[in-house]
Amino acid sequence: MAALILVVEDEPDLARTIEYNLRQEKFSTRVAHTGESALKAAQTSPLPDLVLLDVMLPDISGVEVCRRLKTDNKTKHIPVVM
């Protein structure tokens, strides 16, 4: 089974480009465009194997999203690339 990567990017064109390139390399993807939707997507089964996280999001910062992911027992093991 391909690794699942959660792409958190608020700019739709950039999110689509990243998603396209990851799928070309045979990764599974899930996309979120806000910090709140990213937090929900990170806890949805199956859990992502990696989170690619934009720092500047429209609702809460990427740094805050990362902090919340790392303090939650369900998601703290997931690597985050910002």
Buried (B, 14 or more C-beta within 10 A) or exposed (E): EEEBBBBBBBEEEEBEEBBEEBEEEEBBBBBBBBBBBBBEBBBEEEBBBBBBBBEEBEEBBBBEBBEBBEEEEEBEEBEBEE
